[in-house]
Amino acid sequence: QVRVIESGGGLVQAGGSLRLSCAASGGPFSSFHWGWFRQAPGKEREFVAAISWGSSSTAYADPVKGRFTIFRDSARSTVFLQMNSLTPEDTAVYYCARGQRRYNVAISTNPEQYNSWGQGTQVTVSS
């Protein structure tokens, strides 16, 4: 069972930046898609970004396009989420998760297609 640990969250002013990290251990990393999701208080968990197992494809939710970038370092079994131009609407707990199927073709934005979730890291953006 792969273990996933997110880090890098914190409190930042609107317009600022944060880089989240998702470190995986105990299981395969490179052959799976990886995704970032977030959940704000009182809201359902929503898709943020995902990257394919070969890093050839990425997907982003509309609210973060042009501001967030997902990338991975397979040598370190780590997925990153660079977040720029943050707004208070980005405040949430951010989760990282691994896709369910190895060498899957399509990137999914559905959280049910991911497993091996981390505990999350809190991102708070003040206005």
Steps between C-alpha positions, in 0.01 A plus 500: 500500500653828392528769765438859400600808698411852394686807621557863417170650604471809713361850532566739214363836391293534185725520199766288663637158410546161658651176380341180628686172504366147500754235595417137429667194652444128533353446156539572130497863396607555142243278331196677641318826442504734798248764595445791734158567649372748755216527745377825651283506814145396422585403143568177320847396400582638156757435234789744468763350272640169379802373314538187292734217586741603226468873576388556143155621596356725765150614586378794702171616643380821338537716814874425523601498134784738434578533872584146614754259355530131579825315441671189626848381587503125456852467639364638828153342471354842556224700336491877531233764465631850440229750589532862394269800521310343784159632597286443811290263288799264491478448876451128564665182612700369206534127444722293277397160367620231263293375210352156537628340183856456389594644161149636460440689177268783595539738792193503720364798692274274706632445854344153498759400241778568748614323814795515739401839635717703730386677814487837332669834554316820590527800272356826630501814287422827676351798321 
